Amino acid sequence: MPDLILEIGTEEIPAGFLPPALADMKQRFGEFLKNAALTAGRIETLGTPRRLTLIARDVPARQADREEEIMGPPKSAAFAPDGTPTKAGLGFARAKGIAVEDLGFKETPKGEYVCIRRRVAGKATADLLAEFLPKFILAIPFRKSMRWGAGTLRFARPIHWILALFEGVVIPFDLDGIPSGNHSRGHRFLAPEPFEVADVDGYLRELEGHTVMVDPERRKTAIREGIEAALSKRNLRWLEDADLLDEVTYLVEYPYVVVGQFDEAYLSLPREVLVTAMREHQRYFSVTKPDGSLAPAFVAINNTYKEGLDTFVKGHERVLRARLEDARFFFEEDRKVPLEQRVEELKGVVFHAKLGTSYEKVQRIIRLSEYLAGLVGVPVEPAKHAAYLCKADLVSEMVGEFPSLQGVMGRIYARLAGEPEEVCEAIYEHYLPRFSEDALPKGDIGAIVGMADRMDTLVGCFGNDLIPTGAADPFGLRRAALAIIRIILDRDYTISLSQWVEKAAELLSGKIATPFPTLLAAVREFFAVRFRGFLQADGIAFDTIEAVIARAFDDIADSTRRVRVFHEFRQDPAFASLMLSFKRVVNILEGQVIEEEAVVDPALLKEEPERILYEEVGKIRDRFITLMEQKDYHAALQLISTLKPVVDRFFDEVLVMDPDEALRKNRLTLLTRIQRLFSMFADFSKVSASL
């Protein structure tokens, strides 16, 4: 079967734009095939900075013919009892272009309907592609797009050519004056001339001959192998960096590895500074000696090649020397200013127009850290001191140049100033985790300061209606809430969410406008959404989580214990049976109003099953409450499971809704007592009926 090849040739597209664009192309083309009732042996997307390529192997030349069935009005509306067509029947036949006598009928659950069955010839795939591909190209998503020249077309970068072939024949279309064709182009500098393409295999072969490695995975492998081969000769290693490797893979069309050196004197700079300067400014890989220490060398990935590469090496070394000299200047200048003075400089940095300066934020973080440290038994003074210094490096020269080093430089400068190691580590760790899979703080002080920082931001933003909408989350509030949840669970902190939010709101007095009850409800639900997602990712059912949240979501660590115990119990068939029994309790009490102070009258327990149930509930109640207070939820659920046989017998042998009002009310009160006992753990009415 024939193959399709589409190549969009452009100016250099930013590296970060390419992977999501290629993934989208593959997904949407698969959807097109499915919607068109077509198939493909394989769909793949390839790309370099100058081209986005889609290849689909073994695509049928045309759609299969199909039977089409068009339903019309009910037979009773289309034909009179004597078989004469009505206006409805005649109108339907006329609208579909057939004689009324050719109408058929189909029996449906709603009765017999008029029906047309006809064979529809499949369309040629080339015709479908000619209509689809222009829209397909224009719908490729990019973070930013541009318009060029006098045209109206918008794309990540200007388009220079479009290669579109199916069965070796050009798929004809025009995109804002750019016609599709059968030509591609090679490497911009090493083989820029255009070349004709006949088929997919020829395309891939010709690109290689024109110094283009179009497959990103091949480029990545070539870069990795090239680095290792070049450094092994020097008995050196490279500092592997997956993100940087991905980026440089999409910066070049054909990679050439260059190894350069820098003056050993720069090794006196902190390791993090050297690695960041090489990585962020130059996209260079750092190099280490066999013992793991940094070597005065680097690896660059070139997109062009000359024999000897001496010119490239010297150019890279010259540029890096200037960068490292700047870094050394920043580092030396920063050391002249104590961190405490840096804190004072935060008075001139606005955190947010409605939330004040970064200095004011630090003062709030100090108070919240003191509050949290007291709650969880962490030394208060080190926590307050770490909170005081945690943002000082934001106004340093080094962080101004390399924002990714915030916290890193604070730790370095704190150590140089002789601060306690736990404070130094906390300055760095309070930023952890920075993303969903990132490491968590190892120390309690860093954890406390980080949570205080994030909660201040959350409450401040919610208090000023700066709430995330859709994909937009400029203050990283979703990430902040998830980080707090992860830290709490990692360290098993017992913290009241509502009291913590109240404390943060008090410290923001005068800077937030939202009434506290509204603010608390919004923040609580925001955390609940992250909490649900976090536990669902662990394979816990949504209704299990919801049952617990409905009864207990103020202490996140405690709620998590309840959810996990409940999840474990739900795997036991015996517990599922118990839940069905409890569902009977919930269902019969629905709509019934039983006063809170109502008590069961033993004298009205006329039937043996209700007397036994009353006695069994009385036996376990106090023990159950004690187990709940001790947070021994596993034992509590095991204990309450013992009620199942007597509950079942009660329902089987006792008429709850007895005509005698006193008996009925007494039995409903007994069931309410059981419901309230169960509800101390979770709201089991939230659990799906399909246990």
VENFEN-V823996 format. One record per residue. PHI is phi in whole degrees, 0 to 359 (999 if undefined). Layout:
# VENFEN-V823996
PHI, PHI
This chain:
# VENFEN-V823996
999, 288, 246, 246, 225, 233, 232, 254, 268, 221, 293, 299, 271, 306, 303, 292, 282, 287, 303, 294, 295, 294, 297, 295, 301, 296, 295, 290, 290, 299, 294, 300, 300, 297, 294, 270, 59, 242, 229, 212, 293, 200, 243, 220, 241, 232, 186, 226, 302, 251, 202, 244, 237, 241, 234, 235, 268, 55, 265, 303, 290, 205, 291, 289, 297, 219, 273, 251, 239, 243, 274, 246, 286, 302, 302, 295, 271, 272, 224, 286, 305, 274, 91, 284, 294, 271, 301, 295, 293, 297, 294, 295, 297, 297, 295, 264, 75, 229, 287, 297, 288, 270, 291, 252, 224, 219, 277, 232, 302, 265, 120, 272, 236, 290, 212, 246, 240, 211, 270, 248, 287, 291, 274, 292, 300, 300, 293, 297, 293, 299, 280, 278, 300, 302, 293, 301, 296, 291, 268, 298, 276, 224, 299, 220, 229, 220, 245, 226, 61, 264, 281, 251, 296, 241, 205, 302, 214, 306, 270, 253, 204, 228, 261, 216, 232, 222, 58, 79, 248, 296, 275, 280, 197, 230, 239, 53, 89, 257, 279, 287, 202, 239, 241, 237, 224, 271, 303, 306, 256, 267, 203, 284, 292, 288, 216, 276, 243, 253, 201, 297, 298, 295, 300, 295, 293, 294, 299, 302, 292, 254, 61, 230, 258, 282, 277, 301, 293, 295, 297, 298, 297, 297, 295, 302, 294, 295, 297, 295, 293, 293, 278, 298, 294, 257, 59, 236, 234, 254, 277, 298, 218, 299, 294, 293, 299, 299, 294, 292, 301, 262, 262, 231, 261, 211, 279, 232, 274, 236, 249, 236, 228, 222, 298, 300, 300, 289, 293, 287, 288, 304, 307, 298, 292, 298, 298, 292, 299, 290, 286, 280, 273, 243, 60, 261, 271, 282, 234, 238, 279, 304, 277, 94, 284, 295, 259, 282, 210, 208, 238, 245, 248, 269, 256, 226, 214, 221, 305, 89, 61, 301, 298, 296, 301, 296, 296, 299, 295, 294, 294, 294, 301, 294, 295, 290, 294, 299, 298, 296, 298, 300, 297, 293, 293, 298, 292, 282, 246, 298, 300, 300, 291, 298, 301, 298, 294, 295, 297, 263, 249, 279, 285, 202, 305, 269, 246, 88, 275, 295, 295, 297, 297, 300, 298, 290, 298, 301, 294, 292, 295, 299, 298, 292, 300, 296, 292, 257, 79, 261, 308, 286, 297, 299, 294, 295, 291, 297, 297, 298, 264, 296, 249, 298, 286, 297, 258, 279, 297, 293, 289, 299, 277, 233, 304, 293, 269, 298, 88, 296, 290, 301, 297, 297, 292, 294, 295, 296, 274, 81, 291, 304, 300, 295, 287, 301, 295, 296, 300, 284, 287, 292, 275, 272, 278, 273, 210, 300, 256, 287, 296, 263, 302, 274, 250, 294, 293, 299, 296, 296, 295, 297, 292, 297, 301, 292, 293, 300, 294, 300, 293, 298, 289, 294, 287, 239, 58, 261, 262, 302, 229, 58, 275, 282, 210, 299, 261, 62, 290, 298, 297, 294, 295, 295, 298, 300, 301, 297, 294, 302, 289, 295, 255, 56, 281, 261, 222, 280, 298, 294, 291, 294, 297, 298, 297, 297, 294, 299, 291, 263, 307, 91, 247, 233, 251, 289, 303, 301, 303, 293, 298, 299, 298, 291, 294, 299, 293, 298, 293, 298, 297, 295, 298, 301, 298, 298, 282, 297, 296, 271, 87, 269, 296, 302, 290, 297, 295, 296, 299, 285, 302, 297, 251, 210, 217, 237, 256, 297, 296, 293, 300, 294, 300, 299, 299, 291, 294, 298, 301, 296, 294, 291, 281, 272, 304, 296, 288, 299, 295, 300, 297, 297, 295, 293, 301, 297, 298, 298, 297, 287, 273, 300, 84, 273, 250, 243, 300, 301, 272, 297, 234, 284, 265, 303, 292, 268, 276, 278, 262, 301, 300, 284, 294, 297, 299, 301, 295, 294, 298, 298, 295, 265, 303, 296, 295, 297, 299, 298, 297, 295, 295, 279, 62, 268, 289, 297, 294, 296, 290, 298, 296, 290, 295, 293, 281, 308, 300, 284, 294, 298, 296, 303, 291, 287, 243, 242, 274, 295, 275, 295, 302, 286, 301, 294, 296, 299, 295, 295, 290, 295, 296, 298, 292, 297, 299, 292, 300, 293, 294, 301, 289, 296, 268, 197, 268, 289, 292, 281, 283, 303, 293, 275, 281
